[in-house]
Amino acid sequence: MTLYAGYIEIHVEKKDTILVITLDKPAKRNSINRRGYVELGRVFRDVATDDDVRTVVLTGKGDFFTSGNDLSVDLSELSDIEKYVKESNDIFKEMVGAFIDCPKLIVALINGPCVGVGVTLIPLCDIAWCSTTAYFYTPFTKLGIVPEACSSYTFPLILGRSKANEMLLLSQKITAQEAYQFGFVSKLYDATALDTEIWPSIREISELPLNSLRISKSLVRMHDRDALYRVLHAESEELKKRFLSDEFANAMMAFATRKNNSKL
């Protein structure tokens, strides 16, 4: 098996010095399940040691970047709910850690609406460019859970406390234009400019000297790494408790009811 083979939930393609990772479930708006988290963690660990890759691009297939966590679960997996929650939490922590530790330049190319974990992973990337059709939504409190993927640290750092709290505590959406205004992304693009403007820019970036990029990124990130891991641990401990709480169970029942009613 080659280094980037064997993926099911994501599509991985090497284009010269660029590794393109595409969330590849358009029929489910690129939602991410446990296997998807495992695959994301694996590919970011693998690319860390691939000297041929200078730039990693994370994007989505179709109209959505991602609709976030895949909330559909095989009931047979829930015979031991505490074990399932712990295993899921460990998988998620490893995936986030792979983002934090990756020495390569990571470009988030946000091709459409972005929900939940898709939003919280963006600050762990180095560059974020988004389509004008995107929006960003983190409905954690609506689901009876708490911030994830270090967002309780990164969001206030980037957005300022008030706007971060509107997203993390009040579950308010922000538009692509607001994301640009608050520095959450650094470029907006029209879908028609993807091939003529955005990919040529990424190819130009990928020609920058590898070691210079790696060292420069490590200098930019060196003050944050320990803090990110402390926050990741704290959030994960709280998430385990929330996933076993009545609030979360009630929120999931309400979500399932709304989903079923929307099909009537």
C-alpha positions in Angstrom: 0.0 0.0 0.0 1.3 3.4 -0.9 1.6 6.2 1.6 -1.7 7.9 0.6 -3.9 4.8 -0.3 -6.7 3.1 1.5 -8.9 6.0 2.4 -12.7 5.7 2.2 -14.1 8.8 3.9 -11.7 11.3 2.4 -10.0 11.6 -1.0 -6.2 12.1 -0.9 -4.3 13.2 -4.0 -0.7 14.3 -4.4 -0.2 17.0 -7.1 3.5 17.6 -7.4 4.5 19.3 -4.0 0.8 19.7 -2.9 -1.2 17.2 -1.0 -5.0 17.7 -1.5 -7.2 16.2 1.1 -10.9 16.4 0.2 -13.8 15.6 2.5 -15.6 13.2 0.2 -19.2 12.5 1.2 -21.2 15.1 -0.8 -24.4 13.1 -0.4 -24.1 13.7 3.4 -22.7 17.2 3.0 -19.2 15.9 3.8 -20.1 15.1 7.4 -17.3 13.3 9.3 -17.7 10.0 11.2 -15.3 8.1 13.4 -13.5 6.5 10.4 -13.2 9.9 8.9 -11.5 11.2 12.0 -9.1 8.2 11.9 -8.3 8.9 8.3 -7.7 12.6 8.8 -5.4 11.9 11.7 -3.5 9.3 9.7 -3.0 11.5 6.6 -1.7 14.4 8.6 0.7 12.2 10.5 1.9 10.7 7.2 2.4 14.0 5.4 4.5 15.3 8.3 7.3 13.0 7.2 6.9 13.3 3.4 9.7 15.5 2.2 8.1 15.8 -1.2 5.1 17.8 0.1 5.4 21.5 0.9 1.7 22.4 1.1 -1.4 20.6 2.3 -4.8 21.7 1.1 -8.0 20.7 3.0 -11.2 21.2 1.1 -14.6 19.6 0.5 -16.4 18.0 -2.4 -19.5 19.6 -3.8 -21.3 22.6 -2.4 -20.4 22.0 1.3 -17.1 22.1 3.1 -18.5 20.0 5.8 -21.7 19.8 7.8 -19.7 18.7 10.8 -19.9 15.5 12.9 -21.9 12.7 11.4 -24.6 12.2 14.1 -25.9 8.9 12.7 -24.6 6.0 14.8 -24.9 2.2 14.4 -26.9 1.2 17.5 -24.9 -2.0 17.9 -21.9 0.2 18.7 -23.7 1.7 21.7 -24.0 -1.5 23.8 -21.3 0.0 26.1 -21.9 3.8 25.7 -19.1 4.8 28.1 -16.6 2.8 26.1 -17.9 4.2 22.8 -17.6 7.8 24.0 -14.1 7.2 25.4 -12.9 5.6 22.1 -14.5 8.3 20.0 -12.9 11.0 22.2 -9.5 9.4 21.9 -9.8 9.2 18.1 -10.8 12.9 17.9 -8.0 14.0 20.2 -5.5 12.1 18.0 -6.9 13.8 14.9 -6.6 17.3 16.4 -3.1 16.5 17.6 -2.1 15.6 14.1 -3.2 19.0 12.9 -1.4 20.7 15.8 1.9 18.8 15.1 1.9 19.0 11.3 5.0 20.9 10.2 3.7 21.5 6.6 1.8 24.6 5.5 -1.9 23.8 5.8 -4.3 25.7 3.6 -8.0 25.4 4.4 -9.9 26.0 1.1 -13.4 26.4 2.3 -15.6 25.8 -0.7 -19.0 26.2 1.0 -20.9 26.2 4.3 -18.9 24.9 7.3 -20.4 23.5 10.5 -19.1 22.3 13.8 -15.7 20.5 13.6 -15.1 22.0 10.2 -15.1 25.4 11.7 -13.0 24.5 14.7 -10.3 22.9 12.6 -9.8 26.1 10.5 -7.7 28.0 13.1 -5.4 24.9 13.3 -4.6 25.5 9.6 -2.1 28.2 8.6 -4.0 29.9 5.8 -7.8 30.0 5.4 -9.5 31.1 2.2 -13.2 30.8 1.7 -15.9 30.9 -1.0 -18.4 33.8 -0.8 -21.1 31.1 -0.5 -19.7 29.9 2.8 -21.0 30.4 6.3 -19.7 29.2 9.7 -21.8 27.7 12.4 -20.9 26.0 15.7 -24.1 24.8 17.4 -22.4 23.3 20.5 -24.7 24.6 23.2 -27.7 23.8 21.1 -26.5 20.2 21.1 -25.8 20.2 24.8 -22.0 20.0 24.4 -19.0 22.3 24.6 -16.4 23.7 22.3 -14.0 21.3 20.6 -10.7 21.2 18.7 -9.2 24.0 20.8 -11.8 26.5 19.7 -12.3 27.8 23.3 -8.7 29.1 22.9 -8.4 29.9 19.2 -11.7 31.6 18.6 -11.3 34.4 21.2 -7.7 34.8 20.0 -8.7 35.4 16.4 -12.3 36.8 16.6 -12.1 38.7 19.9 -14.1 37.5 23.0 -17.5 38.9 22.1 -17.7 37.5 18.6 -16.2 34.2 19.7 -18.8 33.9 22.5 -21.6 34.7 20.0 -20.5 31.7 18.0 -19.4 29.3 20.8 -22.0 30.1 23.5 -25.0 31.5 21.5 -24.6 29.2 18.4 -24.8 32.2 16.0 -23.7 31.8 12.4 -21.3 34.2 10.7 -21.2 34.9 7.0 -18.1 34.6 4.8 -17.9 38.4 4.8 -18.0 38.5 8.6 -15.3 35.8 8.8 -13.1 37.9 6.5 -13.9 41.1 8.5 -12.9 39.4 11.8 -9.8 37.8 10.4 -11.1 34.2 10.6 -10.2 33.8 6.9 -7.8 36.0 4.9 -9.3 35.8 1.4 -12.8 35.5 -0.1 -13.1 34.0 -3.6 -15.9 33.5 -6.1 -16.3 29.9 -7.3 -15.7 31.0 -10.8 -12.2 32.1 -9.8 -11.2 28.8 -8.3 -9.2 27.5 -11.3 -8.0 30.9 -12.6 -6.9 32.6 -9.3 -7.0 30.3 -6.2 -5.2 27.2 -7.5 -2.5 29.2 -9.3 -1.8 31.0 -6.0 -1.6 27.7 -4.1 0.8 26.3 -6.7 3.0 29.4 -6.3 3.0 29.0 -2.5 4.0 25.3 -2.9 7.2 26.5 -4.7 8.5 28.3 -1.6 11.6 26.6 0.0 10.5 23.7 2.2 12.9 24.2 5.1 12.2 27.9 5.3 8.5 27.3 5.4 8.9 24.6 8.1 11.1 26.7 10.3 9.0 29.8 9.9 5.8 27.9 10.8 7.5 26.5 13.9 8.5 30.0 15.0 4.9 31.3 14.5 3.4 28.3 16.3 5.9 27.7 19.1 4.2 29.8 21.7 0.8 28.1 21.0 1.6 24.4 20.9 1.6 23.7 24.7 -1.5 25.9 25.2 -3.3 24.1 22.4 -2.6 20.7 24.0 -3.7 21.9 27.4 -7.0 23.2 25.9 -7.5 20.1 23.9 -7.2 18.0 27.0 -9.6 20.2 29.0 -12.2 20.3 26.2 -12.0 16.6 25.7 -12.6 15.8 29.4 -15.7 18.0 29.4 -16.9 16.6 26.1 -16.8 13.1 27.5 -19.1 14.2 30.4 -21.4 16.1 28.1 -21.9 13.1 25.7 -23.1 11.1 28.7 -25.4 13.8 30.0 -29.2 14.1 29.9 -28.9 17.4 28.1 -27.0 15.9 25.2 -29.5 13.0 25.0 -32.4 15.4 25.0 -30.8 17.6 22.3 -30.2 14.5 20.1 -33.9 13.5 20.5 -34.9 17.0 19.5 -32.5 17.0 16.6 -33.9 13.6 15.4 -37.5 14.9 15.7 -36.7 18.0 13.6 -34.9 15.9 11.0 -37.8 13.5 10.7 -40.4 16.2 10.5 -38.4 18.0 7.8 -38.9 14.9 5.6 -42.7 14.9 5.9 
